[in-house]
Amino acid sequence: MNFLDVPLRTQGERSYGLTSIADFGTPLGQLEAYLQDYHAYIDIAKIGIGSAYVTPNLQEKINLYKKYNVIPYCGGTLFEKCFVQEKLDEYAKSLQTLGIEWIEISNGTIDIPLHKRISLIKKLKQHFNVIAEVGSKDQDKEMPLSEWEHEINLLLATGCKYVITEGRDSGTAGIYNRSGNVNMDLINQISQNIDVNKVIFEAPTPKQQMFFINQFGANVNLGNVKLQDVLVLESQRLGLRSETFFLGEKTWNLP
């Protein structure tokens, strides 16, 4: 069907309007079935937490994502584990062997000083496309608004392709409170002083996704999306759900 007036979506190899899914162990057969139908709506796939280290048939999974033009990368927790054990060189070599071209630098579980993360970005961007994440997985740890803004802008200026705002797969940390509600002051601060097309907002629940779509439009970058929610999310982006129904809608003269 192609007869409705709906918001225009970025197409092909998008630079914004991204949907980044979180893969926490999707079996190969099930993954291929999803990708066969919905790959046009998926841009990036994070192999979540440190699960890549124990994923059966990891190379086949990476190859499958690449077959459908979806960018695969490993979650930041695996990076942090390698950082703590001083195994980043081994980690980088493993990613290159697998054909993974993107790497996440985060400090969601451990506190890696900003200057150290900057140094690592400068080193790793010579061999990878770097994504950085800002914010903690600890619900009791709050960053000042000015610190969020400073970190995001500095990480982008250092060479990160995108910066992810922490939200966890539960949507109850980072840019959210324990109840899953958005920190509006933080989002307003980010939107006023940062290029939101370079920010991927982690939004694992439909309610959170709808908030960002209504706030920033159909082509907002969203992350930690569940694979089974991809089609629903694309429908939301196009105003085909009640909560986003009037997105970009013209004034109607109803009979």
C-alpha positions, -999 to +999 in steps of 0.1 A: +000+000+000+012+035-009-015+060-009-014+078+026+003+110+034+029+100+060+060+115+074+090+111+051+115+086+063+152+085+056+161+056+033+189+032+025+221+037+044+207+063+068+229+087+087+199+096+110+165+082+116+183+051+128+167+021+145+193+002+166+181-032+179+194-051+209+202-087+203+203-107+236+206-141+220+183-144+191+188-178+174+201-177+139+170-192+123+147-168+140+170-138+133+171-146+095+133-147+095+130-113+110+158-098+088+143-112+057+110-093+063+122-063+083+158-055+074+148-023+057+137-009+091+169-019+109+202+000+107+223-012+136+223-044+158+240-044+192+249-079+205+238-070+240+258-068+272+288-092+270+268-119+252+290-119+221+317-137+241+294-167+246+272-165+215+272-198+195+279-193+158+289-157+164+306-154+130+275-167+113+254-141+131+277-113+121+277-125+085+239-126+086+235-091+098+260-079+071+241-098+044+211-077+052+231-044+054+227-041+092+257-029+112+266-053+140+286-044+170+292-056+206+276-041+237+296-017+258+297-041+288+321-064+269+343-034+262+343-025+299+352-061+309+381-061+285+392-027+299+392-039+335+412-070+325+436-050+303+426-070+272+416-043+248+442-052+223+429-087+222+394-075+220+401-052+190+419-080+172+389-103+178+365-078+164+386-073+133+388-111+128+350-113+130+347-084+105+331-061+130+338-025+120+321-006+149+331-005+185+313+009+216+332+028+243+311+031+275+313+035+312+279+023+323+291-003+348+326+010+358+338+046+360+363+052+332+375+088+334+365+110+305+401+117+295+408+080+293+378+074+271+389+103+249+424+087+246+409+054+236+386+069+210+416+086+194+434+053+192+405+031+182+390+054+155+420+046+134+406+011+129+369+013+138+338+035+136+334+044+173+301+048+192+303+062+228+278+059+255+271+085+282+253+078+315+254+051+341+234+019+346+233+027+383+198+041+391+212+060+420+239+078+401+229+111+386+250+133+363+246+170+362+229+183+330+259+203+321+281+172+324+259+153+300+261+181+275+299+185+279+306+148+275+284+143+244+298+173+226+334+163+235+329+127+224+315+138+191+342+163+186+368+136+193+355+115+164+326+094+176+301+086+149+272+087+174+267+090+211+242+068+229+223+080+259+221+053+285+187+039+292+194+002+299+173-026+283+148-020+311+144+018+304+149+026+341+183+043+343+204+070+326+179+093+308+150+077+327+140+075+364+131+042+382+096+043+368+107+046+332+098+083+328+120+105+308+142+132+324+126+161+306+151+187+318+180+165+304+163+159+270+156+196+267+192+204+275+205+179+249+181+191+222+191+228+226+229+224+225+236+192+207+230+178+172+203+152+180+209+135+146+242+124+162+225+111+194+210+076+197+184+076+225+180+042+241+142+036+242+134+000+248+097+004+254+070+016+230+060+043+254+095+057+254+098+054+217+066+073+212+078+100+234+109+106+213+090+104+180+066+130+192+094+151+206+118+150+176+099+136+147+098+104+126+136+104+120+149+104+156+176+078+163+164+051+187+183+023+203+178-008+225+148-016+204+135-052+207+136-072+175+100-081+177+091-044+181+107-032+148+076-032+127+055-015+154+082+011+158+082+018+121+044+022+122+048+046+151+073+067+131+048+070+102+019+081+124+002+047+121-005+043+158-029+063+180-001+079+201+017+093+171-014+096+148-011+134+142+026+134+136+032+157+107-005+155+098-021+181+077-054+198+088-082+175+077-117+185+065-136+155+079-170+147+064 
